[in-house]
Amino acid sequence: MLDADLTIIGGGLVGAAIAWGLARIGVKPLVLDGSDLDLRASRANFALVWVQGKGLHSPHYALWSDKSAKMWPTMAAALYEDSGIDVGLIQHGGFTFALSDEELEAIRADMECIASETAGDAPAYEVLNECQTRECLTQIGPDVVGSIYSPADGHVNALRLFHALHAAMIRRGVSYRPNHRVDAIQPVTGGFILRGDGFSILSKKIVLAAGLDNERLAPMVRLSCPLKRSKGQILVTEKCNPFLPCLSPTIRQTDEGGIMIGDSEETDTTSIASSSDISAVLASRAVRVFPILADLNVVRSWTGFRVKTADGVPIYDHSARHPGAFLVACHSGVTLAANHALVVAPQIAASDLSKDLSSFSARRFHAEQIA
């Protein structure tokens, strides 16, 4: 049986960010990962470093997102130093577009609520009418009635980020083992026995960062990770010269030239297949925002299952019954990567999650059930 001091179950964006963060402070964990055909959010995400609109009725989440976005330049520089890979971080702000007065009013109301709930500490934003939006972006379509702009938002290259985290953690001495799905976790004196097909590992501490699989693994160490099924679809156009001088949560031009379009959620399916009906709706709305997109060909489409908790807010937990077992689950794996590497990883190394993270415990779901 192999012995390990600390094992991370899951090598996606969350697990890799924590592993790299641990390695930076001298802790070299073992990372057990699944296969390339697993339902990975890490390879299917929109790659936003996004804070606008985050944390409605959850001010701790709004401020946590903002904190990570502010630390992203530090993280990107450190990742480049360790991996030699530029993840393409751009933080020039972002727009959320409204195609009706009702949409604009609903978004404005949400932003005002977040500002109030955070006592004004949430990122700044502006509500722009149609004329003001057009002054910023001359190519918007006539159906755009206004927008919300926040200077805090940005994006990265998703695949290069995933590659950089893996390259950086391995160069820092992390042991990475793909195709090691953990079937069972057995708490024992002095740690945990992890079992899978052809392997058995005794680890003093463990971190559950297995995305969708956290829901299955969590009860094995007396933790909880209630997830909501959330499937999203993305379209990508052919590459073209830069013409979108802005970013939005549904339309972005990558640093390689393609336009990514995504704004869907299915909660009643287990199929990974793309839907032509959803593709048509995504394309139609995108063209209403930027008519020039009608001249581009869609070259590929994919779907992915988000790691979205039951209430959409991240979960950070340390098992009270089995100390040494930690759990991290979130939808915003890109936005929160800086927090995971630079804040959460050192706390896991110290075996003590800070009180600031107590609001993110899954105990909140049980409290709601009791109430």
Disulfide bonds with the S-S distance in Angstrom:
none
